Structure formats: C-alpha cells, structure tokens
Amino acid sequence: MRDAITAARGSWDPDKEAAQFRDQLDLAQTDVLRMEHSDVGLISLQRIDERLSRVHTLCVCPEYQSAGIGARVMKSVMAEASNSGAVVELSVLKANPRAQEFYSRLGFQRIDVSEYHIHMSWSSRLPAVRSPNHR
C-alpha cells in the first residue's frame, strides 16, 4: 500500500498514515481474516442500510496475497448483497492498478473518480462489464 499511496500523494509519512488509518477504522465493522490460526488481513465493511454496503478497507498481508483470500472474502460479501438485493461500493487509489483490476475481475464497475480515488460499484442486478484489459 505504501507504493500506491506514495504514487498518489507524492510522499509517505508513516505517522500521518497510521493516524489516518486509526481515525477511519471502525472496529465494530471490522473483521480479522484468519487462515490456519494466522491473522492474514482484515475487512472493514460498512452496512449503510439494507440497500447499500461499503467496503471501507480490504487488506491481505503481502505474504498471503495472490492466494485467493481477498477474492473469497469479496465473493462472500457479494453473495450476501445479492441475497438482499444490496449494492456494494468501494474506492481504490488511482495509483493502485492491481486493486482496480482485482475488483474489475469480480464485476465491479467504475461509477466516479475523485482526486485520488476511483469509486466502484457492484450489484447482482447489473450485468458484469469486463474491463478492456481483462483477458
């Protein structure tokens, strides 16, 4: 994440990033991801109402990335949303193409862009649109 934040903002301040993360993290809406008795990441999922859930943070420790953990977690979130007819929204840093591609593969679509972020949305009611770079 450091590389993406540095690319987006032009610098990395560990104290500022740690403080911002603590301020934004809602522990009541955060689950630790565990695999074989090890903590491997976390997801912070905000259920705004019965029609909208927002993934605030999905983090998988680097040594566990590319093992399908994030995809399994997101597919679970999407299945729950599908059962209730809810929409799932999230934001990714513009400077994090790996995350953008990950969510695009899962069927998330761009809905807006801000200074640092691409805002994405998924709904079971909308057909999945493949990104132009998807193979």
Secondary structure, DSSP 8 states (H G I E B T S, - for coil): -HHHHHHHHS---HHHHHHHHHHH--GGGEEEEEETTEEEEEEEEEEEETTEEEEEEEEE-GGGTTSSHHHHHHHHHHHHHHHHT-EEEEEEETT-HHHHHHHHHTT-EEEEE-SSEEEEEEETTS-----TT--
